[in-house]
Amino acid sequence: LAPAKCRVCGDGIDVDIVVCRRCNTPHHRECWHYNGACSTYGCGETRFDETKRPAASFRT
């Protein structure tokens, strides 16, 4: 199972993961703050939740 990839930077997501409150898309915390919102087209959510889920459990 390949690690999820951040839609902002394109790197694998393995540490400091946050997820969109609306669509549950994982992001690096730093990339979320850089982008200012969820990177999923049409989502636009500006709030995130921290997660303790293992990175391998996300599919992007």
N, CA, C and O atoms as a printed pandas DataFrame, in Angstrom:
     atom_number atom_name residue_name chain_id  residue_number  x_coord  y_coord  z_coord
0              1         N          LEU        A               1    0.848   -1.177    0.000
1              2        CA          LEU        A               1    0.000    0.000    0.000
2              3         C          LEU        A               1    0.891    1.236    0.000
3              4         O          LEU        A               1    1.657    1.448    0.940
4              5         N          ALA        A               2    0.798    2.036   -1.026
5              6        CA          ALA        A               2    1.615    3.247   -1.136
6              7         C          ALA        A               2    1.093    4.321   -0.193
7              8         O          ALA        A               2   -0.110    4.408    0.054
8              9         N          PRO        A               3    2.010    5.145    0.338
9             10        CA          PRO        A               3    1.556    6.227    1.219
10            11         C          PRO        A               3    0.737    7.256    0.449
11            12         O          PRO        A               3    0.923    7.451   -0.752
12            13         N          ALA        A               4   -0.157    7.898    1.156
13            14        CA          ALA        A               4   -0.939    8.980    0.546
14            15         C          ALA        A               4    0.003   10.096    0.128
15            16         O          ALA        A               4    1.049   10.298    0.745
16            17         N          LYS        A               5   -0.368   10.815   -0.916
17            18        CA          LYS        A               5    0.438   11.949   -1.374
18            19         C          LYS        A               5   -0.294   13.243   -1.087
19            20         O          LYS        A               5   -1.510   13.344   -1.250
20            21         N          CYS        A               6    0.465   14.217   -0.661
21            22        CA          CYS        A               6   -0.082   15.542   -0.397
22            23         C          CYS        A               6   -0.419   16.200   -1.732
23            24         O          CYS        A               6    0.411   16.219   -2.642
24            25         N          ARG        A               7   -1.611   16.731   -1.852
25            26        CA          ARG        A               7   -2.031   17.364   -3.103
26            27         C          ARG        A               7   -1.455   18.761   -3.280
27            28         O          ARG        A               7   -1.604   19.360   -4.345
28            29         N          VAL        A               8   -0.801   19.285   -2.252
29            30        CA          VAL        A               8   -0.172   20.599   -2.370
30            31         C          VAL        A               8    1.262   20.448   -2.871
31            32         O          VAL        A               8    1.646   21.082   -3.853
32            33         N          CYS        A               9    2.062   19.601   -2.193
33            34        CA          CYS        A               9    3.483   19.485   -2.552
34            35         C          CYS        A               9    3.811   18.228   -3.346
35            36         O          CYS        A               9    4.867   18.160   -3.974
36            37         N          GLY        A              10    2.930   17.234   -3.334
37            38        CA          GLY        A              10    3.148   16.010   -4.083
38            39         C          GLY        A              10    3.987   14.961   -3.375
39            40         O          GLY        A              10    4.181   13.869   -3.910
40            41         N          ASP        A              11    4.490   15.265   -2.184
41            42        CA          ASP        A              11    5.287   14.301   -1.426
42            43         C          ASP        A              11    4.380   13.360   -0.645
43            44         O          ASP        A              11    3.215   13.664   -0.388
44            45         N          GLY        A              12    4.937   12.217   -0.275
45            46        CA          GLY        A              12    4.210   11.283    0.564
46            47         C          GLY        A              12    3.921   11.901    1.923
47            48         O          GLY        A              12    4.715   12.685    2.443
48            49         N          ILE        A              13    2.789   11.544    2.486
49            50        CA          ILE        A              13    2.399   12.072    3.792
50            51         C          ILE        A              13    2.680   10.993    4.825
51            52         O          ILE        A              13    2.058    9.931    4.815
52            53         N          ASP        A              14    3.619   11.274    5.714
53            54        CA          ASP        A              14    3.944   10.275    6.723
54            55         C          ASP        A              14    4.010   10.830    8.144
55            56         O          ASP        A              14    3.945   10.061    9.103
56            57         N          VAL        A              15    4.136   12.134    8.299
57            58        CA          VAL        A              15    4.180   12.740    9.635
58            59         C          VAL        A              15    3.409   14.050    9.640
59            60         O          VAL        A              15    3.201   14.661    8.592
60            61         N          ASP        A              16    2.990   14.475   10.819
61            62        CA          ASP        A              16    2.299   15.752   11.021
62            63         C          ASP        A              16    1.124   15.918   10.048
63            64         O          ASP        A              16    1.057   16.880    9.283
64            65         N          ILE        A              17    0.208   14.954   10.103
65            66        CA          ILE        A              17   -0.921   14.891    9.177
66            67         C          ILE        A              17   -2.130   15.624    9.750
67            68         O          ILE        A              17   -2.461   15.473   10.926
68            69         N          VAL        A              18   -2.781   16.415    8.908
69            70        CA          VAL        A              18   -4.077   16.997    9.237
70            71         C          VAL        A              18   -5.047   16.581    8.136
71            72         O          VAL        A              18   -4.636   16.323    7.004
72            73         N          VAL        A              19   -6.335   16.516    8.471
73            74        CA          VAL        A              19   -7.337   16.116    7.485
74            75         C          VAL        A              19   -8.431   17.168    7.396
75            76         O          VAL        A              19   -8.798   17.792    8.393
76            77         N          CYS        A              20   -8.937   17.352    6.204
77            78        CA          CYS        A              20  -10.022   18.293    5.959
78            79         C          CYS        A              20  -11.268   17.853    6.720
79            80         O          CYS        A              20  -11.624   16.674    6.705
80            81         N          ARG        A              21  -11.925   18.787    7.379
81            82        CA          ARG        A              21  -13.154   18.465    8.122
82            83         C          ARG        A              21  -14.308   18.103    7.196
83            84         O          ARG        A              21  -15.211   17.368    7.597
84            85         N          ARG        A              22  -14.294   18.601    5.978
85            86        CA          ARG        A              22  -15.403   18.333    5.060
86            87         C          ARG        A              22  -15.199   17.037    4.277
87            88         O          ARG        A              22  -16.091   16.189    4.244
88            89         N          CYS        A              23  -14.043   16.879    3.650
89            90        CA          CYS        A              23  -13.865   15.736    2.741
90            91         C          CYS        A              23  -12.841   14.703    3.213
91            92         O          CYS        A              23  -12.631   13.690    2.545
92            93         N          ASN        A              24  -12.201   14.954    4.365
93            94        CA          ASN        A              24  -11.264   14.006    4.970
94            95         C          ASN        A              24   -9.983   13.793    4.158
95            96         O          ASN        A              24   -9.311   12.776    4.333
96            97         N          THR        A              25   -9.636   14.727    3.280
97            98        CA          THR        A              25   -8.400   14.623    2.513
98            99         C          THR        A              25   -7.211   14.939    3.415
99           100         O          THR        A              25   -7.211   15.963    4.098
100          101         N          PRO        A              26   -6.186   14.061    3.426
101          102        CA          PRO        A              26   -5.018   14.323    4.262
102          103         C          PRO        A              26   -4.074   15.342    3.622
103          104         O          PRO        A              26   -3.958   15.416    2.399
104          105         N          HIS        A              27   -3.411   16.114    4.460
105          106        CA          HIS        A              27   -2.415   17.104    4.036
106          107         C          HIS        A              27   -1.290   17.136    5.067
107          108         O          HIS        A              27   -1.493   16.755    6.220
108          109         N          HIS        A              28   -0.108   17.589    4.657
109          110        CA          HIS        A              28    0.896   17.981    5.648
110          111         C          HIS        A              28    0.367   19.242    6.320
111          112         O          HIS        A              28   -0.237   20.084    5.656
112          113         N          ARG        A              29    0.579   19.384    7.597
113          114        CA          ARG        A              29    0.134   20.589    8.314
114          115         C          ARG        A              29    0.723   21.846    7.647
115          116         O          ARG        A              29    0.008   22.822    7.419
116          117         N          GLU        A              30    2.001   21.816    7.344
117          118        CA          GLU        A              30    2.665   22.970    6.722
118          119         C          GLU        A              30    2.026   23.317    5.377
119          120         O          GLU        A              30    1.860   24.494    5.057
120          121         N          CYS        A              31    1.671   22.309    4.595
121          122        CA          CYS        A              31    1.055   22.552    3.287
122          123         C          CYS        A              31   -0.355   23.117    3.436
123          124         O          CYS        A              31   -0.771   23.968    2.650
124          125         N          TRP        A              32   -1.094   22.642    4.452
125          126        CA          TRP        A              32   -2.435   23.194    4.695
126          127         C          TRP        A              32   -2.327   24.687    4.969
127          128         O          TRP        A              32   -3.064   25.487    4.392
128          129         N          HIS        A              33   -1.403   25.059    5.852
129          130        CA          HIS        A              33   -1.248   26.473    6.197
130          131         C          HIS        A              33   -0.774   27.289    4.992
131          132         O          HIS        A              33   -1.194   28.433    4.816
132          133         N          TYR        A              34    0.090   26.715    4.172
133          134        CA          TYR        A              34    0.559   27.394    2.961
134          135         C          TYR        A              34   -0.609   27.648    2.008
135          136         O          TYR        A              34   -0.742   28.740    1.454
136          137         N          ASN        A              35   -1.448   26.637    1.823
137          138        CA          ASN        A              35   -2.569   26.731    0.890
138          139         C          ASN        A              35   -3.741   27.530    1.467
139          140         O          ASN        A              35   -4.492   28.163    0.724
140          141         N          GLY        A              36   -3.890   27.496    2.777
141          142        CA          GLY        A              36   -4.950   28.248    3.444
142          143         C          GLY        A              36   -6.301   27.563    3.477
143          144         O          GLY        A              36   -7.251   28.086    4.060
144          145         N          ALA        A              37   -6.396   26.401    2.858
145          146        CA          ALA        A              37   -7.655   25.654    2.806
146          147         C          ALA        A              37   -7.374   24.272    2.227
147          148         O          ALA        A              37   -6.245   23.958    1.849
148          149         N          CYS        A              38   -8.416   23.460    2.165
149          150        CA          CYS        A              38   -8.288   22.136    1.558
150          151         C          CYS        A              38   -7.877   22.279    0.094
151          152         O          CYS        A              38   -8.308   23.199   -0.601
152          153         N          SER        A              39   -7.040   21.356   -0.354
153          154        CA          SER        A              39   -6.556   21.415   -1.736
154          155         C          SER        A              39   -7.447   20.654   -2.718
155          156         O          SER        A              39   -7.178   20.660   -3.919
156          157         N          THR        A              40   -8.496   20.002   -2.232
157          158        CA          THR        A              40   -9.403   19.277   -3.117
158          159         C          THR        A              40  -10.254   20.269   -3.907
159          160         O          THR        A              40  -10.873   21.161   -3.326
160          161         N          TYR        A              41  -10.285   20.114   -5.227
161          162        CA          TYR        A              41  -11.035   21.019   -6.093
162          163         C          TYR        A              41  -12.491   21.097   -5.647
163          164         O          TYR        A              41  -13.165   20.076   -5.511
164          165         N          GLY        A              42  -12.963   22.307   -5.424
165          166        CA          GLY        A              42  -14.354   22.537   -5.069
166          167         C          GLY        A              42  -14.682   22.387   -3.593
167          168         O          GLY        A              42  -15.810   22.673   -3.193
168          169         N          CYS        A              43  -13.743   21.950   -2.776
169          170        CA          CYS        A              43  -14.034   21.765   -1.347
170          171         C          CYS        A              43  -14.007   23.108   -0.626
171          172         O          CYS        A              43  -15.037   23.552   -0.119
172          173         N          GLY        A              44  -12.866   23.752   -0.571
173          174        CA          GLY        A              44  -12.760   25.081    0.020
174          175         C          GLY        A              44  -12.808   25.154    1.539
175          176         O          GLY        A              44  -12.809   26.249    2.102
176          177         N          GLU        A              45  -12.849   24.009    2.212
177          178        CA          GLU        A              45  -12.897   24.009    3.684
178          179         C          GLU        A              45  -11.635   24.653    4.249
179          180         O          GLU        A              45  -10.530   24.404    3.767
180          181         N          THR        A              46  -11.810   25.480    5.269
181          182        CA          THR        A              46  -10.663   26.152    5.887
182          183         C          THR        A              46  -10.315   25.576    7.254
183          184         O          THR        A              46   -9.333   25.991    7.871
184          185         N          ARG        A              47  -11.118   24.617    7.734
185          186        CA          ARG        A              47  -10.843   23.999    9.031
186          187         C          ARG        A              47  -10.322   22.580    8.831
187          188         O          ARG        A              47  -10.721   21.878    7.901
188          189         N          PHE        A              48   -9.427   22.177    9.718
189          190        CA          PHE        A              48   -8.897   20.820    9.644
190          191         C          PHE        A              48   -8.944   20.176   11.021
191          192         O          PHE        A              48   -9.117   20.849   12.038
192          193         N          ASP        A              49   -8.785   18.869   11.030
193          194        CA          ASP        A              49   -8.664   18.105   12.268
194          195         C          ASP        A              49   -7.305   17.427   12.269
195          196         O          ASP        A              49   -6.804   17.012   11.224
196          197         N          GLU        A              50   -6.717   17.320   13.446
197          198        CA          GLU        A              50   -5.492   16.545   13.586
198          199         C          GLU        A              50   -5.889   15.086   13.625
199          200         O          GLU        A              50   -7.000   14.748   14.035
200          201         N          THR        A              51   -4.988   14.221   13.199
201          202        CA          THR        A              51   -5.309   12.798   13.192
202          203         C          THR        A              51   -4.143   11.996   13.716
203          204         O          THR        A              51   -2.985   12.396   13.595
204          205         N          LYS        A              52   -4.459   10.878   14.289
205          206        CA          LYS        A              52   -3.447    9.922   14.741
206          207         C          LYS        A              52   -3.472    8.682   13.850
207          208         O          LYS        A              52   -2.761    7.710   14.106
208          209         N          ARG        A              53   -4.299    8.726   12.798
209          210        CA          ARG        A              53   -4.374    7.585   11.878
210          211         C          ARG        A              53   -3.031    7.372   11.204
211          212         O          ARG        A              53   -2.342    8.342   10.892
212          213         N          PRO        A              54   -2.644    6.127   10.973
213          214        CA          PRO        A              54   -1.400    5.879   10.245
214          215         C          PRO        A              54   -1.523    6.374    8.810
215          216         O          PRO        A              54   -2.583    6.260    8.195
216          217         N          ALA        A              55   -0.455    6.913    8.291
217          218        CA          ALA        A              55   -0.461    7.475    6.940
218          219         C          ALA        A              55   -0.909    6.452    5.902
219          220         O          ALA        A              55   -1.579    6.810    4.933
220          221         N          ALA        A              56   -0.552    5.193    6.090
221          222        CA          ALA        A              56   -0.893    4.157    5.114
222          223         C          ALA        A              56   -2.396    3.918    5.015
223          224         O          ALA        A              56   -2.849    3.287    4.059
224          225         N          SER        A              57   -3.177    4.401    5.971
225          226        CA          SER        A              57   -4.622    4.161    5.934
226          227         C          SER        A              57   -5.360    5.132    5.014
227          228         O          SER        A              57   -6.554    4.959    4.774
228          229         N          PHE        A              58   -4.673    6.145    4.499
229          230        CA          PHE        A              58   -5.287    7.114    3.593
230          231         C          PHE        A              58   -5.072    6.693    2.152
231          232         O          PHE        A              58   -4.009    6.182    1.802
232          233         N          ARG        A              59   -6.074    6.905    1.319
233          234        CA          ARG        A              59   -5.965    6.654   -0.127
234          235         C          ARG        A              59   -6.251    7.964   -0.825
235          236         O          ARG        A              59   -7.282    8.591   -0.581
236          237         N          THR        A              60   -5.337    8.386   -1.701
237          238        CA          THR        A              60   -5.578    9.614   -2.464
238          239         C          THR        A              60   -5.454    9.352   -3.934
239          240         O          THR        A              60   -5.623   10.266   -4.740
